[in-house]
Amino acid sequence: MRFIPTVLHGVLDYLVGLVLIVLPFALGTQGPALIALITLGLFAIVYSLFTDYELGAVRFLRVRFHLALDIVFGIILLFMPTAFDLPAAIEWPVYLIGFFAILLAAITKIRATGTAS
């Protein structure tokens, strides 16, 4: 069932982090939602940098732990539109990113090629 290689997962990690940082600016979000989205985007990038996979810089976190963080990350995103009363323009992109973060965690291979994980 796990067929996504960790290198592709890594690319998507960094892409999602950047999207979450840019999204509130592109859609004119302000206040706590702006801060929360930027924080989550930075968090995704930082824990990706610390993951022991092909695109990790420090390679401290095991891939399994990274995937668990992805699930928590996705759940937070799924609750975010309600918690922050996001406008409709940003609500659905946040739901989709949250759903796909959880899905990707479920179908990504657990072992990275050429790493200790």
Secondary structure, DSSP 8 states (H G I E B T S, - for coil): ---B-HHHHHHHHHHHHHHHHHHHHHTT--THHHHHHHHHHHHHHHHHHTBSSTT-SS--B-HHHHHHHHHHHHHHHHHHHHHTT--HHHHHHHHHHHHHHHHHHHHB-SS-TTS--
